């Protein structure tokens, strides 16, 4: 019965309703590509390896700007990872994305080294060590040091780089799929299922997983089932920000995702309405829209590439400040369950972060600190209480009871609402 459900779902993906002309779609993809290129000039903090990966997988290129960004990755991001490794921090996901970004530029990974405790070792050696540490932590604590999304990224980066993934490492991922351990709070993490799908498909394609081949096939089937079962009526798989990776995974696992499939149409509709203004989000949907996945990196040759992408000057957009105010109730729920409620009048159209900053300066007892990530800033401490990854906790954000799918800097305040900030375990 399950196989019939999967087949029916795949047929729905492969067939598509009439959609925009191919030329119109190409113009959209070119626009997204240009938005990613422009983000290189305006990005704050460290250069983003995910953005580089998407640019390199695209059909359109500005090789000079991509080369400049590669050099920033090899300097700024490299030094940041070097510092983390020297401080014995777990950076599996970032190290894996760095590896994939370099691989997408056909860079010789054996020439990239990190020096820890006066010992110089290659990037891939450090990634293998991080994965061994993750695997050992799963064995003793039944969870990775970081999370299964980063663990999957690590498997994918090693595999696409031609490194034979240790059977014990891939088995831990297979077992996690079997036990349905991919959760974010109370919800299933579609992003993690997608990344695990690409990672395990790479392991299968490499032919190195001779032990438990049947279990590997079962895990891949289950991942495909999870992705298809999470499709919404509007075409999204999971939500707007997990659809890109989910489509990538389905493509990597051999599913035919038609140009006019509902999931492709959903991403194009979101892109045209500027839902994906965050470069990290664009970097995940652009490969999917061009019928590619991160698995494509394994066979990339960097030969005879298009170099016609040119950024035209754009006139600065003058945005007049809004005079409309909306009342935002902010509830903070500590790990103990104790709650505190505040109120702030925020400018309509401002970000949640701006509203929280405004509340903070009112000196009514609300305080917060934030940290940076590839997706932008996130809350790390609220009212003096931390929610740290090392403690398996995070600040869960919701608006009028609905979980936010965007970060504090991307979510816009358009109407009066109640924002709940809850210290949550995962």
N, C-alpha and C positions, 0 to 999 in steps of 0.2 A: 504493500500500500504506500509506504514511504517513498519508494522509487517512483511510483506513479505521480506523487505530489511533486517530486523534484523535476521529473520530466515535463510536467505541465507548466511548472514555473519557468523552466529553461526555455520552453517554447514561447512563453509570454515575453521573455527577455529578447529572444532572437527575432520575434516578429515585432513590428512596430506600427503604430498608427502614422498617418501622413504627418510629416513635420516640416520645419523650415527647409528651404533649399540648401544644398550643400555649400553653395557660395556664401550664403548668409551665415552658416555655421562656421565656415573658415574665417570669415571676418571677425566673428566673436572670439575664436581661438587666438587669432592674431592680436586682438585687443587685450586678452588675458595675458598673452605672452609679453606684450609691451608693458602692462601693469606690473608684472613681475620684474622686468628689467628696470623700470623706474623705481621700484622699491629698493633696489640696490643702492640708489643714490640718497634715499631718505631714511633708510633703516637705522634704528637706534640700537646700541649694544653690539653684540657679536654678529659677524656674518652668518647667515642661515644656510646650513648645508642642504636642507630640504628644498629651498628655493633654487639652489644651484643644480640639484638633481633634476628638478622639473624643467629648468632651462635647457639642460643637456639632453633630456629625453624628447624635447619638443621637435617638431618638424621645421621650426624657424629659428634662426640663430643670429646673434650679433657676437661674433667670436671674440672681438676685442674686449667687449664688456664682460663676457664670460671668463676670459683669461684674467682680467683684473680682479674679478671676484674670487677666482681660484687662488690667486696670490694672497688675497685677504684671508681666505680660509686657512691657507698654509702658514700664515703668520699669526693673526689674531686668535682664530679659533684654536689653532694648534697650541699656542701658548697657554690658553685657558684650560685645555684638556691636560696639558703637561702639569699645570699647577694642581689640578684635581687629582691626578694620578700620584703626584708627589705627596699629597695629603691623604692618600689611601681612600679616596672617595670613589663610590660606584658611579661610573659614567657610561654604562653599557650602551644606552640609546644614542647618546651624543657621539660616542666613538664609532658606533655602527653607521650612523648617518654621515659622518665624516668620511668613513671608508667608502660608502656608496657614492658620495659626491666626487671623491677622487677617482673612483673606478669609472664613473660616468664621463670623466674627462680623459679616460684612458691613461691615467697617470700611473707610473710604476710604484706600486704600493710598497715594494721592498726598499725603496729609498726614503720612506717616511719613518722616522724613529723618535722615540721618547726616551729621556734619560731619567731614571728613578733610582735613588740611592747610588748614584755614580755608575749605574749600569745602563748601557744603551741597548734598547731592543726595538724591533720593528713594530709598526702600528698593528699588524695582524697578530703578532705574538701577544701584545697587550690585550687585544680584543679576545683572543682565546683564553687568556688568564682571567679576564673579567667574566667570561662565560663559565669557566670552571668554578669561580667563586659563587656565581649565581646558582649553578647546579648544586653545589655543596649546601648552599643555604636552603634550597628546596628540599634536599634530603633530610636536613635536620629540623627545619622550621615549617616545611610544607608550603613555602612561598618563596619567590625570588627576593634577592636583596633590593631590587628596584620594583619591577612589575612584569607581567607576562607580555605586555606590549614591547617593552625594551628588550626583553629576552628574545622575542620573536625577531625583532630587528637585528639582534646580534647573530642569530642563526642565519638570517637572510644575507647579511653582509659577508659573513664568512663563506657561505655557499656560493654566492655570486662572484666572489673573489677567487674561486677555484680551490678553496680549502675544504678538505674532507671534514665534515662536522662529526664530532665524536658521537657515536650511537647513544651513549648515556645522556648526552646533552639533548639530542633530538627526542629521545624517549620521554624525557621530562615534559617536553612540550606536547607530545602525543597524549601522555597521561592527563595533562591539564585539560586538553580538549575533551577527552573521555569523561572526566569528572565535572566538566562545565564550570571551571574555575575562573573564567574570564568575566569578572564583575567590576562595576564601578558603582559603589554604593549598593543600592538594591537592584540596579539594572544590569543587564548583560552588556558587555563592552563590545559593540560591533566593530570598532576600530581594531581591537585586539584579535578578534576572530579573523578579520581581514588580513592583518599582518601575519598571523600564524599560518593562514592559508597560503600566502605567498612564500613564506619560509619553508613550510613542509613540502610544497610543490617543487621548490628548488632542490630540496633533499631527494625527493623522489626522482626528479629528472637526472640528478647526478649519478643515480644508481648505486650510491654508497651505502644506503640503508638496507643491507641484506637481511638483518635480523628484524623480525616482526614486520615484514612487508605488508602483511594483511592488516595489522593494526594501523600502519601509516595510511593505507587506503581508506580504512574505516574513519580515521580522523579527518581526512580530506573530505570525505562524503558528509560527515557531520558538520564541518565548517560550512560547506556549500548549503546544506539544509538550513543552518542557523541564519545565514545571510539572506536566503530566499524567504524564510519565514518572517524576517523582520521588515519586509517591504511594506510601505504604507500605501494608502490609496492614491496619494499624490505622486508616487513614483520613488520617493526617497527610500533609502535602505538604512534603517536606524533613524538618523535625522539628517539635516542639511549638511552637517559637517563630518559625517561618517560615510556618506554615499560615495565620495570619490575613491576612498580606499577600498570600499566594498566592491565597487565595479572593477577596480584594478585587480582585486583578488579573484573575482569570477573570471575575468579575462585570463589571468595567469593559470587558473585551474582548468582552462580549456572550454569554458562556456562561451557561446556566441552572444555577445551583447550588441544588438543592432544599433546603428546610428540613430534610429528613431525609437529605441526602447524607452519605456516610461522613465527609467532611472536617468538616462542621458537627457531626456527632455526636462526632467526636474532640475538637473544641474545647470542646464542652459538657461532655464527660466530664472533660477536664483542668480546666475552670473549677470544676466541682463538687468536684474533689479538691484544689483550691487550688494547682494547678501555676502558675497565673498570679497570683502574689501581688505581682509587680513591676508598678507602674502602667504602665510603658512597654509591657509585654506585653499588659495589658488594653486599652490604647489602640489596639492593632493588631487585636485580635480582635473588639472590640465592634462596630465598623462592619461587619465581615464577617458577624457573626452576625445583624445587622439588615439584611442584603442591600444594603449600601452600600459604596462605595469612596471613596478620596480624590478621585476624579474628580467626586464629587457636589458638592464645594465650588464648582465652576464655576457651577452653576445655583442655588445656595442663595440664598434671598430673605429669610430671617429674619422672616417675617410670620406672625402668629397662632400663635406657638409655644406648645407645652405648657409650663406652669410649675407643675406639680403635684408635682415631686420634692422630698420632704422627708426630711431625715436625722433618724432617731430617735436619741435618746441610747442609747449602748451601754454595758453594764456592763464595766468593765475586766477583762480576763482575766488572772488570776494564774497564771503558769507557774512551777511548782516546778522549781528547777534539777536537772538530771539528775546522778546520782552515777556513772553508767556512763562508763567511759573506753574509747576505742578507739585503737589504735596506727595512726598515719598516717606512712607513709614519704614523704618529699618529695625528689624528684630534680630538680635544676636543671641544665639542659643549656644551656651558653653558645653563642654564635654560632660559636665555634671548634670546638664539638663536645665540649669538656671537660665532664665531669659531676661533680656533687657530690651526695652523698646524706645526708639527715638523717632523724631520727626524732622524733616528738612524740606524746605521749599527749593526745588531744583529747577534750573532753566530747562524748558521743554526742548528735547533734542540733544541734551548734553549726555555724556557717557555716565555710566554707573560710577566709574572711578571719580569723575568730577563731582558727582553728588556726594560720595563718601568723603572726599577731600573737604567739601563745603561743610558737611556735618562735623568733621574732625575739628575744624577751626572754631566751631561754635562753643567749644569747651564745655560740653554737656556730659562728658564722661566717656564718649566714644573715641577710641583710638584704633589705629591699624598700621601695620607695616606690610610692604609688598616685596616680592622678589621677581626677577625677570625669568622668562622662558622663551622658547622659540615661538610660542603662540602669543607672547606679550606678557604683561605683568599679571601676577596672581597674588591673592591674599595669603600671607604666611603667619601673621599674628593679628589677632583682633582682641581689643580690650585686655592686652597683656597675656593672652593665652595663645600658645603656638599650636599649629596643626601641621606636623612634620611628616614627610614621607617615611622617615626612619621609624616613626611610631605608627605607620599605616593609618594616618589621619589626614584629612584635608577640610578646607572650608567649603561646604556645599552651598551654592547660591540658588535661590528660587524667587520667582516673581508671582505673587498671588497663588502660591502652591505649585507652580509649574517650574521644574528645574530649568536653569538657563543653559543653553547650548553654546553661548558665547562667553568670552572673558569679560572682566570688569571694564576694560578699555574699549571693547567692541559693542557691548550691550547699551542701547540708547534708551533714555527715559523719554517716552512719548506721551505718557498719561499718568495720572495718579495711581499709585500701586503700593503694595507691601512687599518689600524685599526681605527675605529671610536668609541670614548668614549662620549656618549651623556647623559646628565642629563634628565631623562625621568620620567614622572608621570605614576601612575598606579591606 
